[in-house]
Amino acid sequence: MTEQVQQKTWPQDRIKRSALPSWQNWLVTGITLTYLICELAFNSRLLDLVGSVSTAEEVHNMERYGRTLTAIAAALLAFQFSLMAIVRLKKKGRLPSAKASIGAVLLICLVTGTVTWHAVEWVIERQVSKSTGEFRQMSLLAQLYQHALIEGQQTLQGIPLESNGSQVQTWTSPSGKAFLATLPILLSASDRYRNLLESGMEQNLRDNISAREGGVLGYYKAWQQAREEVYKQFTAYYNDEMDISETVRQEQSRAWQRYERSLEAKRLKTWNVPRRYYASVRNHVRGQGVPVTGDWTPSDRAGFNAAVAKAARQKYLAQRTVVYKGVTLPKRLDWAVFFRQEVVQKELRQKLLLPAGTRVREEYPLTDKLKSFALELHAPHLDEAVRQQLPELRAAATSYSPGGVNEKLGEDAARAVIVPPVALIFSLVGALTHLAKLLYLLLVPLTAAMLTRRTSRTLFFMNHHPLLFPVGLIAALLVTFSVINNDITESQAYQNLKDGLAGARISITDEPLPLSGGTVLRVVHAVSIGQSYSYPINQFLRENVLLGFDFGYSSRHE
């Protein structure tokens, strides 16, 4: 009796089925799943980029991949809606031909993806191009501060210290990386943190330069490479194998001009010398120091040049000195003496960016773990690099504005600060949207199949309202992530940041963003907590499903 009531309550024709044919539904499901894997993998790589000392080119690469995935996400939505529209037209008997349907779907997807690509690019480039000089300068300082946190040279007051006194593990954790993704833009957009960023500016710059070069070991490798290049030049110098082609070319030109002038004095040209004068012309040319062959003709410049080259080479071999980089040196100096020559030292100082007067040794002991090298070369190198770059940081903010001398530096800094949070937001929106869509695509056919076998109020409700479950699940996760805490969100530093940004406006351009700093920080809170759970899964997908695809960023630790 109960079964009869249930069957009467839920007849088969009341079961909601997929709007698309079964094969199309599973096709869209498969494509959506593939996109989600790529988006989640990109999300993990984006956090890797944020949690490292990256270059402007790596930021550009990540931005392009992010825009591509966002464009694909929009195109996938257009793809599904287009297929559903075709199904509706078919039911109304107004279905166009198969070829026209396929063409229309592809065109809609292409247009949607292209428009989205350029729209995201416009959002980013508009903020970068219209960013103020003050924001660009603060972005540069915020980047240096962020990198100092990542490398462990700086600590953020109020964040718990680790056993070794640093906070490296905090900032290299998924939640720490997510927090750092937005920290620079929060610091850059408010004058409240200018003193914090400027106080350690010089030391942060020094540490940043060292980190980019790989520290003492990285600079030691640069010294080894420079020494190898000098040794190649020394080998050529010692074995009389130096490149004298430019000297030969100049001598060939001068000798040919002398030869032509001597003929002009006799009212002759190289091409009209009578054959009976060939022998006397050869003797005359030989008298000018050009040992031409016995069958050489007066118009044969190639043979003339070969003779000049031969004479120049013989002269070079006969000399006891040699001109090296414009400086005359004795031949056969040994390696150590050659390496210490000022002309060699000057070239090394230029390659290794060292102050004037620094002496570069040909060997440094490895037994002291590069302490001598660090003291004698690495420290002076960092001093010189800081000396050259510090004026840019201390320049007036107007120099970073469009048309200023530091415009390019300011644009790169602004882009590096703006791209990670924007890319992270688009990545999360795309992932959550398509996660909801994927659950929807799975729920409708699965609940319909289960209802054909047995009745259930819960299944019936889910079958008729398939979006409620995925949307509710995602909303519940976001609410949960926004209320629970971790070591960062519980710290005094986070509370200080929250108090400092309460009601403050984030100003990238002359017009503040519609979101306040406090609102952005609440979003950062949820994202930071969520990433601590999702990052291991995302990283697993990137390394194992996408076989370690790097999305244009290669960490020096890998």
Disulfide bonds with the S-S distance in Angstrom:
none
